[in-house]
């Protein structure tokens, strides 16, 4: 390389950084204080393909945020681009309100092809505003109209959106019409038990609230739940608990609303997360991946609930033709290429690797997930531990589907072995005196920063923003998965070493450590 060429490259690099810094500076000066991702991910994406984003500064990142789970096929997948171009080139209207179009007809046909057994044959679909929270609002209005009742039951740790009723169901607003119920989990079980016993108590609590005339909770218009809580910390619901909740609601004529906004379209290792338990909900709220990266949201529900009047729920942008075309292509590609099954297999391998990581770092309290919806809960092992909710806290795994956690030390049997081939959180058997270390949002934030330094984008979630979340595209290759885990493991090791007053060995390498930049396909 000549001196002149080197100077040109330096000038180009300087210009790129000036562009990058200028855009971020103007964003900070002009955009709302409510912005979130931009605060912890100071990057300026200019190009993207598959798993990889390229920033204005020339750096490349492996994107395991995927638009908060929107990008089932990653960025700019060829089948999505082709579908969008086809509509653009056809001269078809891009804005059609709720009129019938060939594009919409193809989308609904493909969507119904994937729905859980027992729903597709008698389903109705309502197109609403383009965000998931719009679908949640529509679902609440639907069940209230159909039942004549006003209350909604929801679960602790839930996240259903940012509009008023959705926020109330998520526990972020006070609404006397929302009753909150315990959501089962192993690592921080609300009853101090975890496993099948904790899940059974959670179901009994729900049954008691529904049936006790003095519970203070009238029979509700509906119950909404996430089969895997995403923003709540990647907490999979046990399959037996899901079936029990379905039984309780069905026997009492309470419509069950499944929020599959983030879990749907193959994310958890089944096309819809309710498929793991064989549950058929009365209502499903869908968004994110169903639009193939473009804004789209729908409510799918049983035909006997379809009693509202024309215009009872509407939205100007409920006829997004480009989103429907992109969504049809995405749904078909996931179905035809069995990407849900691929997510189950690859997700299991990644959990095994993350369990190995947890075995080397006390700050990794739990590893859990389902399919390619994965989470690591970071804790402070040096702080005073939290007391168990009840005596007898144990870290038993459930006898049915859910997450996988750190492997037990020594030869102890794993109580989380599941009859359906999945496992819930697994940790060393505990006596009644065992207490969980407190959540460590500071360490989680440090892991996120260290990941970004290594060219890996991850999200935080959980009750105290202490869970590092991975939502890679379903098109993730084995090589890309290794690159993601290498960087994450390295970042956890660096964050663990940087804890105040802590010294010690870093997590030993489990393969080569990748560079901070990658090729366009996410590999070196």
matplotlib code that plots the C-alpha trace (Angstrom):
import matplotlib.pyplot as plt

x = [0.0, 1.4, 1.6, -1.0, -3.4, -2.9, -3.7, -6.9, -8.0, -7.3, -9.3, -12.2, -12.1, -12.0, -15.0, -16.9, -16.4, -17.4, -20.6, -21.2, -20.5, -22.5, -25.7, -25.5, -25.0, -28.0, -30.1, -29.3, -30.1, -33.4, -35.1, -37.2, -35.8, -38.0, -35.6, -34.2, -32.1, -30.2, -28.9, -27.1, -26.3, -24.5, -24.3, -25.6, -26.6, -26.2, -26.2, -27.4, -27.8, -28.7, -27.1, -24.8, -25.2, -22.6, -22.3, -21.6, -18.1, -17.4, -17.7, -19.7, -21.8, -23.6, -27.2, -28.8, -31.5, -33.2, -35.5, -36.6, -37.5, -39.1, -36.5, -37.2, -35.1, -32.5, -31.9, -32.9, -33.5, -33.8, -37.3, -38.6, -36.9, -38.3, -41.8, -41.6, -40.2, -43.0, -45.7, -43.9, -43.4, -47.0, -48.5, -50.7, -52.0, -49.8, -52.5, -55.8, -57.5, -59.3, -60.3, -59.8, -56.7, -54.8, -51.9, -54.0, -55.7, -52.4, -51.2, -54.4, -54.2, -50.6, -51.3, -54.2, -52.1, -49.8, -52.3, -52.7, -55.0, -58.5, -58.3, -57.6, -60.9, -63.0, -60.8, -61.4, -58.7, -58.8, -56.3, -55.6, -52.9, -49.4, -47.9, -48.3, -49.8, -52.6, -53.4, -53.5, -55.9, -58.1, -58.1, -59.2, -62.0, -63.0, -63.3, -65.0, -67.6, -68.1, -68.5, -70.1, -67.5, -64.8, -61.9, -58.7, -56.3, -52.6, -49.4, -46.5, -43.5, -45.6, -45.0, -47.8, -47.1, -47.0, -50.6, -52.8, -54.5, -51.5, -49.3, -51.9, -51.7, -47.9, -48.0, -46.8, -50.0, -52.8, -56.0, -58.6, -59.9, -56.6, -55.9, -52.3, -51.4, -48.1, -46.2, -44.3, -40.5, -37.7, -34.9, -37.0, -40.1, -42.7, -43.5, -39.8, -40.1, -39.7, -40.2, -43.5, -44.4, -44.1, -46.0, -48.8, -49.1, -49.3, -52.2, -53.9, -53.6, -55.2, -58.0, -58.7, -58.9, -61.3, -63.6, -63.4, -66.4, -64.4, -61.2, -62.2, -61.8, -65.0, -65.0, -62.9, -63.5, -60.3, -56.9, -53.7, -50.4, -47.1, -46.0, -42.5, -42.0, -39.5, -39.1, -39.8, -36.5, -36.9, -39.0, -40.7, -44.0, -44.1, -46.2, -48.3, -49.1, -50.1, -52.5, -53.9, -54.5, -56.3, -58.5, -59.3, -60.3, -62.2, -64.3, -65.2, -65.8, -63.0, -61.3, -57.6, -55.5, -52.0, -49.5, -47.3, -46.0, -42.4, -42.6, -44.3, -43.1, -40.7, -38.8, -39.2, -38.6, -42.3, -44.2, -46.2, -45.1, -48.4, -47.7, -45.2, -48.1, -50.7, -52.9, -55.4, -56.1, -59.3, -57.4, -53.9, -52.3, -49.6, -47.1, -43.3, -42.1, -45.5, -44.7, -41.4, -39.6, -42.4, -45.1, -48.1, -50.3, -53.4, -55.8, -56.8, -59.8, -62.6, -65.6, -68.1, -66.3, -66.9, -69.8, -68.6, -70.2, -68.6, -66.1, -65.8, -62.1, -60.2, -56.9, -55.8, -52.7, -54.3, -53.9, -50.1, -49.6, -45.8, -45.9, -48.4, -46.3, -43.2, -45.1, -46.4, -42.9, -41.5, -44.3, -43.9, -40.1, -40.1, -42.7, -41.3, -37.7, -38.7, -36.8, -38.7, -37.3, -33.9, -34.3, -35.1, -31.9, -29.6, -31.1, -30.4, -26.8, -26.4, -27.9, -25.4, -22.6, -24.1, -24.4, -20.7, -20.2, -22.4, -20.2, -17.2, -18.7, -20.6, -22.1, -24.2, -27.0, -29.3, -29.4, -32.7, -34.7, -36.5, -35.4, -33.6, -35.0, -32.2, -31.3, -28.6, -29.5, -26.6, -26.3, -24.0, -22.6, -20.7, -23.8, -26.3, -28.5, -32.3, -34.4, -36.5, -40.2, -41.1, -39.0, -37.8, -36.6, -35.0, -33.8, -35.7, -36.5, -40.1, -41.3, -42.2, -41.0, -39.2, -35.7, -32.4, -30.0, -26.6, -25.9, -25.7, -22.4, -21.3, -23.3, -26.7, -29.6, -31.1, -34.7, -35.6, -35.6, -38.8, -41.0, -41.2, -37.5, -37.0, -35.8, -36.4, -33.8, -31.4, -29.2, -27.5, -30.1, -30.6, -31.5, -34.0, -31.3, -30.2, -30.9, -30.6, -28.0, -29.6, -30.0, -27.0, -28.2, -24.8, -23.0, -25.6, -25.0, -21.3, -21.8, -23.9, -21.1, -18.4, -20.5, -20.8, -17.0, -16.6, -19.1, -22.2, -25.6, -27.6, -30.6, -31.3, -34.5, -35.9, -37.3, -34.2, -32.7, -30.3, -31.0, -28.8, -31.2, -30.3, -32.8, -30.8, -32.5, -33.8, -31.4, -28.4, -25.8, -23.7, -20.6, -22.5, -23.8, -20.2, -19.1, -22.0, -21.2, -17.4, -18.0, -20.6, -18.4, -15.5, -17.7, -19.0, -15.4, -14.3, -17.3, -16.7, -13.1, -14.0, -16.3, -15.0, -12.6, -12.7, -9.7, -9.3, -9.2, -11.2, -13.5, -11.2, -11.5, -13.9, -12.5, -10.9, -11.9, -13.4, -12.2, -14.5, -15.5, -16.9, -17.8, -21.3, -22.6, -21.4, -18.3, -14.7]
y = [0.0, 3.4, 6.4, 8.2, 5.2, 5.0, 8.7, 8.3, 5.4, 7.5, 10.4, 8.0, 6.6, 10.0, 11.1, 8.0, 8.7, 12.3, 11.2, 8.7, 11.1, 13.9, 11.8, 10.6, 14.1, 15.5, 12.6, 13.4, 17.1, 16.6, 13.4, 12.6, 11.7, 8.6, 7.0, 3.7, 1.5, 4.5, 5.2, 1.9, 1.1, 4.2, 2.9, 4.3, 1.4, 2.0, -1.5, -4.8, -8.4, -11.5, -11.4, -8.5, -4.7, -2.3, 1.1, 4.5, 4.2, 1.1, -1.4, -4.6, -6.1, -9.4, -8.5, -10.6, -8.0, -8.6, -5.6, -6.9, -10.2, -8.7, -10.0, -13.8, -14.1, -11.5, -8.2, -7.9, -11.6, -12.2, -13.7, -10.6, -8.2, -10.1, -10.0, -6.3, -5.5, -7.6, -5.5, -2.3, -3.3, -4.5, -1.1, -2.4, 0.1, 0.4, 1.8, 0.0, 0.5, -2.8, -3.5, -7.0, -7.3, -10.2, -9.4, -9.5, -12.7, -14.4, -13.3, -14.5, -17.8, -18.4, -17.2, -19.6, -22.4, -22.1, -21.5, -24.1, -27.0, -26.2, -22.5, -22.2, -23.9, -21.4, -18.3, -14.7, -12.1, -8.5, -6.1, -3.2, -0.6, -1.7, -2.3, -5.2, -3.0, -2.1, -5.8, -6.2, -3.2, -4.7, -8.1, -6.6, -4.7, -7.9, -10.1, -7.3, -6.9, -10.7, -11.5, -8.3, -8.3, -5.7, -7.2, -8.7, -11.2, -10.9, -12.1, -10.6, -9.9, -9.5, -7.1, -6.4, -3.0, 0.7, 1.9, 2.4, -1.0, -2.9, -1.1, -1.9, -5.5, -5.3, -4.0, -0.5, 1.4, 1.1, -0.2, -1.7, -3.8, -5.8, -8.6, -9.8, -13.5, -15.3, -16.5, -19.7, -19.7, -21.7, -19.3, -16.7, -18.7, -16.5, -19.3, -20.2, -23.6, -23.6, -26.7, -28.5, -27.7, -24.0, -24.2, -26.2, -23.5, -20.8, -22.6, -23.2, -19.5, -18.7, -21.2, -19.7, -16.1, -17.2, -19.2, -17.5, -15.0, -13.0, -12.8, -9.3, -10.3, -10.7, -13.2, -11.5, -10.8, -12.6, -13.7, -12.7, -14.5, -14.9, -18.6, -17.3, -14.0, -12.0, -8.6, -10.2, -12.1, -15.0, -17.1, -20.1, -21.2, -24.9, -26.9, -28.6, -25.1, -23.9, -26.8, -26.3, -22.6, -23.5, -25.9, -23.4, -20.7, -23.0, -24.4, -20.9, -19.5, -17.0, -16.3, -17.1, -14.6, -15.8, -13.0, -14.4, -11.0, -12.0, -15.7, -16.5, -17.6, -20.2, -18.2, -20.8, -23.9, -24.3, -22.2, -20.7, -21.1, -22.5, -25.5, -26.8, -27.5, -28.3, -25.5, -23.8, -20.3, -18.4, -15.3, -14.7, -11.3, -11.3, -8.7, -8.3, -11.3, -11.6, -8.5, -9.7, -6.6, -4.2, -2.9, -5.3, -6.5, -8.7, -10.4, -13.9, -15.3, -17.9, -17.0, -17.0, -14.0, -12.0, -10.0, -6.4, -3.9, -2.6, 0.1, -1.1, -1.2, 0.3, 1.8, 3.9, 1.8, -1.6, -2.3, -2.2, -4.1, -4.2, -5.6, -8.2, -9.3, -9.4, -11.3, -13.9, -14.5, -14.8, -17.2, -19.4, -19.5, -20.4, -23.1, -24.6, -24.7, -26.0, -23.1, -23.6, -27.1, -25.7, -23.1, -25.8, -27.8, -24.8, -23.2, -26.4, -26.4, -22.8, -23.4, -26.2, -23.8, -21.1, -23.6, -24.2, -20.5, -20.4, -23.1, -20.8, -17.5, -17.1, -13.9, -15.9, -17.0, -18.7, -19.7, -20.2, -20.0, -21.9, -22.2, -19.0, -17.0, -17.2, -15.3, -15.2, -13.7, -11.8, -11.7, -10.3, -13.3, -11.1, -9.2, -10.4, -13.0, -12.5, -14.6, -17.3, -16.4, -19.5, -22.0, -24.9, -23.0, -25.4, -25.1, -28.1, -28.3, -28.8, -32.1, -30.4, -27.8, -24.6, -23.3, -24.8, -23.5, -24.2, -27.9, -29.4, -29.7, -33.3, -36.4, -35.1, -36.1, -33.3, -32.9, -30.8, -33.7, -33.3, -35.8, -33.8, -33.5, -30.1, -28.9, -26.0, -24.1, -26.5, -25.7, -27.6, -29.0, -26.6, -26.9, -24.6, -22.1, -21.5, -17.9, -16.5, -13.8, -10.4, -9.4, -7.4, -4.9, -3.2, -6.4, -7.0, -3.5, -4.1, -7.4, -5.5, -2.8, -5.5, -7.3, -4.1, -3.5, -7.0, -6.4, -8.1, -6.5, -7.9, -6.7, -6.5, -7.4, -9.0, -7.5, -5.5, -5.3, -8.0, -10.5, -10.5, -11.5, -13.2, -13.1, -14.1, -14.6, -18.1, -18.3, -18.4, -20.8, -23.0, -20.9, -17.7, -19.2, -20.1, -16.5, -15.1, -17.3, -16.7, -13.0, -13.3, -15.6, -13.2, -10.3, -12.0, -12.9, -9.3, -7.9, -10.5, -9.4, -5.7, -6.1, -3.8, -5.7, -8.8, -10.6, -14.0, -16.1, -15.2, -17.8, -20.2, -20.1, -22.6, -22.1, -19.3, -15.7, -13.9, -10.5, -7.4, -7.3, -9.9, -10.6, -9.8, -13.2, -12.9, -15.1, -14.1]
z = [0.0, -0.9, 1.4, -0.6, -0.5, 3.3, 3.7, 1.6, 3.8, 7.0, 5.5, 4.7, 8.2, 9.8, 7.6, 8.7, 12.3, 11.9, 10.2, 13.0, 15.8, 14.2, 13.8, 17.4, 18.6, 16.6, 17.8, 21.4, 20.9, 18.9, 20.0, 23.0, 26.4, 26.1, 23.7, 25.0, 22.8, 21.4, 24.9, 25.4, 21.8, 20.4, 16.8, 13.5, 11.3, 7.6, 6.1, 7.3, 6.1, 8.0, 11.4, 10.6, 11.0, 9.6, 11.4, 9.9, 11.5, 9.5, 12.4, 12.0, 14.7, 15.2, 16.0, 18.6, 19.3, 15.9, 16.3, 19.7, 18.0, 14.8, 12.4, 12.3, 9.1, 10.0, 8.1, 4.4, 3.8, 0.0, 0.2, 2.0, -0.4, -3.3, -1.9, -1.3, -4.7, -6.3, -4.7, -5.6, -9.2, -9.6, -9.1, -6.3, -3.7, -0.7, 1.5, 1.4, 4.9, 5.5, 1.9, 0.5, -1.7, -3.2, -1.0, 2.2, 1.0, 0.6, 4.0, 5.8, 4.0, 5.0, 8.6, 9.0, 7.7, 10.7, 13.5, 16.4, 15.8, 16.9, 16.1, 12.4, 11.4, 13.2, 13.4, 12.6, 12.2, 13.1, 11.5, 13.9, 14.3, 13.3, 16.8, 19.1, 21.8, 19.4, 19.1, 22.9, 23.2, 20.5, 22.2, 25.6, 23.8, 22.0, 25.1, 27.1, 24.3, 23.9, 27.6, 29.0, 31.8, 32.4, 34.3, 32.9, 34.6, 33.9, 35.4, 37.3, 35.1, 32.0, 29.2, 26.7, 25.3, 26.0, 25.6, 28.7, 29.0, 27.9, 30.5, 33.2, 32.3, 32.4, 35.9, 35.0, 35.7, 38.3, 36.9, 39.3, 36.4, 36.2, 38.7, 38.8, 39.3, 40.1, 37.0, 37.8, 37.6, 39.1, 40.0, 41.8, 42.5, 44.2, 46.6, 47.2, 45.7, 41.9, 39.8, 39.5, 43.1, 42.5, 39.3, 41.0, 43.7, 41.1, 39.4, 42.7, 43.5, 40.2, 40.8, 44.2, 42.9, 40.2, 42.5, 45.9, 46.1, 48.6, 46.5, 45.4, 41.8, 39.8, 37.0, 34.3, 30.7, 29.8, 30.9, 29.0, 29.3, 27.5, 27.0, 27.5, 29.3, 27.2, 28.8, 32.1, 31.9, 29.5, 31.7, 29.9, 31.4, 32.3, 29.8, 32.6, 34.1, 30.6, 30.3, 33.8, 33.1, 29.9, 31.8, 34.5, 32.0, 29.7, 32.6, 33.7, 30.2, 30.6, 27.2, 27.2, 25.3, 24.3, 23.7, 20.9, 19.8, 20.6, 20.9, 17.6, 14.2, 15.3, 17.9, 20.8, 18.7, 17.7, 15.3, 18.1, 21.7, 22.8, 20.5, 23.1, 25.6, 23.0, 24.3, 21.9, 23.2, 22.4, 21.3, 20.0, 19.6, 17.0, 15.7, 15.3, 13.1, 11.3, 9.3, 8.0, 9.6, 8.7, 11.0, 11.2, 14.1, 14.2, 16.6, 15.8, 17.8, 17.9, 15.7, 18.5, 20.0, 16.9, 18.2, 18.0, 15.7, 12.4, 13.3, 16.9, 16.5, 13.6, 12.6, 9.6, 8.9, 9.3, 5.6, 5.2, 1.9, 2.0, 5.5, 4.5, 1.6, 3.7, 6.4, 3.9, 2.7, 6.2, 7.5, 4.4, 4.6, 8.3, 7.7, 4.6, 5.8, 9.3, 11.0, 14.2, 14.5, 13.7, 16.5, 19.0, 18.1, 17.9, 21.0, 23.0, 21.9, 22.9, 26.3, 26.9, 26.1, 28.4, 31.2, 30.9, 31.2, 34.3, 35.9, 35.7, 36.9, 40.1, 38.7, 36.3, 38.5, 36.0, 32.3, 30.7, 27.5, 24.8, 21.2, 20.2, 23.0, 25.6, 28.8, 31.4, 34.8, 36.4, 40.1, 42.7, 44.5, 47.1, 48.3, 50.9, 49.4, 49.1, 51.5, 50.1, 49.9, 51.9, 53.8, 51.8, 48.7, 46.2, 42.7, 41.3, 37.7, 36.5, 35.0, 31.8, 29.3, 30.0, 30.5, 31.1, 33.7, 35.3, 35.6, 39.1, 40.8, 41.4, 40.6, 41.8, 39.5, 37.5, 38.7, 35.7, 33.2, 31.2, 29.7, 26.5, 26.1, 27.6, 30.9, 33.2, 35.3, 36.9, 39.8, 42.7, 45.1, 48.0, 51.6, 53.3, 54.2, 50.6, 49.4, 45.9, 45.3, 44.5, 40.9, 39.6, 36.9, 37.0, 36.0, 33.3, 31.9, 32.0, 30.0, 27.5, 27.1, 26.8, 24.2, 22.1, 22.3, 20.8, 18.1, 19.6, 20.2, 23.1, 25.1, 28.8, 30.5, 33.6, 36.8, 37.6, 34.1, 35.1, 32.4, 29.2, 26.4, 23.1, 20.2, 17.1, 13.8, 13.0, 10.1, 12.5, 11.3, 13.5, 12.8, 13.6, 16.9, 17.9, 17.1, 19.2, 22.1, 21.9, 22.2, 25.0, 27.0, 26.6, 27.6, 30.8, 31.7, 31.3, 33.3, 36.0, 36.3, 36.4, 39.4, 42.3, 44.5, 42.4, 40.9, 39.4, 36.3, 33.3, 31.7, 29.9, 26.1, 24.6, 21.1, 19.2, 20.2, 17.2, 16.1, 16.7, 13.0, 10.8, 7.2, 6.0, 6.9, 10.5, 10.1, 9.7]

ax = plt.figure().add_subplot(projection="3d")
ax.plot(x, y, z, "-o")
ax.set_aspect("equal")
plt.show()
